């Protein structure tokens, strides 16, 4: 699979052959769904919590006498049937993460890359570097290239000026190769990979 390589100013910088094992697969929604679900579950905070009967702050004094009231017998205001009482079987802090084999996660990343290539939403960039860390300059380039919601994947490290310029730019995210993941790739309209990022991805997923 051959794709044109462009520069940040929109000019052409030749073409490149893409690895069919990474960009030529027939994307499977079930694989992508499983990997995204694993990612979202792992990132969930799991800090949800309620106060049980033992944790509610109330006096332990019996609220009224046992007999002769004509009502039900109660000994504590902490009972779940009372307003502001303890919650029965409520959520407690826990991890939502579940296991997913490393090979399957790598397969999911390959299918995500192939999905972008098949949809025509993949762009190969010569290099993501800027002389100055100016958001306005990068915003103008982004507009001229027609990018709206874009993810840029660079090599092992990201150019400092480019990262600073993109940080406050709405609709643009930059990741090093090791940060590339299925969820971030799929939720952006355009995937931009630098030549250095392409080499690192091929080495990572081989």
C-alpha positions in Angstrom: 0.0 0.0 0.0 1.5 3.3 -1.1 0.7 6.7 0.4 2.0 10.2 -0.3 4.1 11.9 2.4 3.3 15.6 3.1 5.0 18.4 5.0 3.4 20.7 7.5 3.2 23.5 4.9 1.2 21.1 2.7 4.0 20.4 0.2 4.8 16.9 -1.0 7.7 15.0 0.4 7.6 11.8 -1.8 5.7 8.6 -1.1 6.1 5.6 1.2 5.1 2.0 1.2 2.9 1.0 4.2 3.2 -2.4 5.8 0.1 -4.5 4.8 0.3 -6.3 8.2 -0.4 -3.0 9.9 -2.5 -1.0 7.4 -3.9 -3.6 5.0 -6.1 -5.7 7.3 -9.9 -5.9 7.0 -11.0 -4.0 10.2 -13.1 -6.1 12.6 -15.5 -4.2 14.8 -15.6 -7.0 17.4 -11.8 -6.8 18.0 -11.9 -3.0 18.2 -14.8 -3.1 20.5 -13.1 -5.5 22.9 -9.9 -3.4 23.1 -11.8 -0.1 23.5 -13.9 -1.6 26.3 -10.7 -2.9 28.0 -9.1 0.6 27.7 -12.2 2.4 29.1 -12.7 0.0 32.0 -9.0 0.3 32.9 -9.2 4.1 33.0 -12.4 4.2 35.1 -11.6 5.7 38.5 -13.8 3.3 40.5 -14.0 5.7 43.4 -17.8 5.5 43.7 -18.8 4.9 47.3 -21.8 5.1 49.7 -22.1 5.1 53.5 -23.2 1.9 55.0 -25.2 1.6 58.2 -22.0 1.3 60.2 -20.6 4.5 58.6 -23.5 6.9 58.9 -23.1 9.6 61.5 -26.0 9.3 63.9 -26.4 8.8 67.7 -26.6 5.1 68.7 -29.4 5.9 71.2 -32.6 4.0 70.7 -34.9 6.5 68.9 -38.0 5.6 70.9 -39.3 3.0 73.4 -39.7 -0.6 72.3 -43.4 -1.0 73.2 -46.5 1.0 73.5 -46.0 3.5 70.6 -48.4 1.8 68.2 -45.6 1.8 65.6 -42.9 -0.5 64.4 -40.1 -1.4 66.7 -36.8 0.5 65.9 -33.5 0.8 67.7 -31.4 3.0 65.3 -31.9 6.0 63.0 -29.1 4.5 60.9 -31.5 1.9 59.5 -31.7 1.9 55.7 -35.5 2.5 55.7 -35.0 6.0 57.3 -34.0 9.1 55.4 -30.3 9.7 55.6 -29.9 6.1 56.8 -27.2 3.7 55.6 -27.3 2.3 52.1 -27.6 -1.4 51.6 -25.3 -3.1 49.1 -24.2 0.3 47.6 -21.2 0.7 45.4 -17.7 0.5 47.0 -14.3 1.7 45.6 -13.0 -1.0 43.3 -11.0 -1.4 40.1 -13.0 -2.0 36.9 -10.0 -3.3 35.0 -10.1 -6.7 33.4 -7.4 -8.7 31.6 -6.8 -8.7 27.9 -3.9 -10.6 26.3 -1.0 -8.5 25.1 -1.2 -10.1 21.6 -4.9 -9.2 21.3 -4.2 -5.6 22.3 -1.5 -5.4 19.6 -4.0 -6.9 17.1 -6.5 -4.3 18.1 -4.0 -1.5 17.4 -3.2 -3.0 13.9 -7.0 -3.1 13.1 -7.4 0.5 14.3 -4.6 1.6 12.0 -6.1 -0.4 9.1 -9.5 1.1 9.8 -8.1 4.6 9.4 -6.2 3.7 6.2 -9.3 2.0 4.7 -11.4 5.1 5.5 -8.9 7.4 3.8 -8.3 9.2 7.2 -4.6 8.4 7.4 -1.9 11.0 6.7 1.8 10.4 6.6 3.8 13.5 7.7 7.5 14.0 6.9 8.2 15.5 10.4 6.3 17.1 13.2 8.7 19.9 14.0 8.4 23.7 14.5 11.1 26.4 14.7 9.0 28.2 17.4 6.4 27.0 19.9 3.6 29.2 18.5 0.1 27.9 18.7 -1.1 30.4 16.1 1.4 29.2 13.5 0.3 25.5 14.0 -3.3 26.5 14.0 -2.9 28.1 10.6 -1.1 25.1 9.2 -3.9 22.8 10.7 -6.6 24.9 9.0 -4.8 25.0 5.6 -4.4 21.2 5.7 -8.1 20.8 6.5 -7.6 18.9 9.8 -10.4 19.2 12.4 -10.1 16.6 15.1 -6.7 15.1 14.6 -4.3 12.8 16.4 -0.5 13.1 15.6 1.7 10.1 16.4 5.4 10.9 16.4 8.4 8.7 17.1 10.0 7.8 20.4 9.8 11.4 21.5 7.8 14.4 20.4 9.4 17.7 19.3 9.2 20.1 22.3 8.1 23.1 20.2 5.4 21.1 18.4 4.1 19.7 21.6 3.9 23.1 23.2 2.2 24.7 20.2 -0.4 21.8 20.0 -1.1 21.8 23.8 -3.6 24.7 23.7 -4.9 23.9 20.2 -8.5 22.6 20.2 -9.0 19.4 18.3 -5.3 18.4 18.1 -3.5 15.8 20.3 0.1 14.6 20.0 1.4 11.3 21.3 4.7 9.4 21.1 4.7 6.0 19.5 4.4 4.2 22.9 1.3 6.2 23.7 -0.5 5.1 20.5 -3.8 3.4 21.4 -7.0 2.2 19.8 -9.4 4.5 21.6 -7.5 7.7 20.8 -7.1 6.7 17.2 -10.7 5.8 16.6 -12.2 8.9 18.2 -10.3 11.3 16.0 -11.4 12.2 12.4 -7.8 12.2 11.1 -4.8 10.1 12.1 -1.4 11.7 11.3 1.7 9.6 11.6 5.2 11.0 11.1 7.8 8.9 9.2 9.7 8.4 12.5 6.4 7.3 14.2 5.8 4.9 11.3 9.1 3.2 11.7 8.6 2.9 15.5 5.1 1.5 15.1 6.4 -1.1 12.7 9.1 -2.1 15.1 6.6 -2.2 18.0 4.0 -4.3 16.3 6.2 -6.7 14.4 
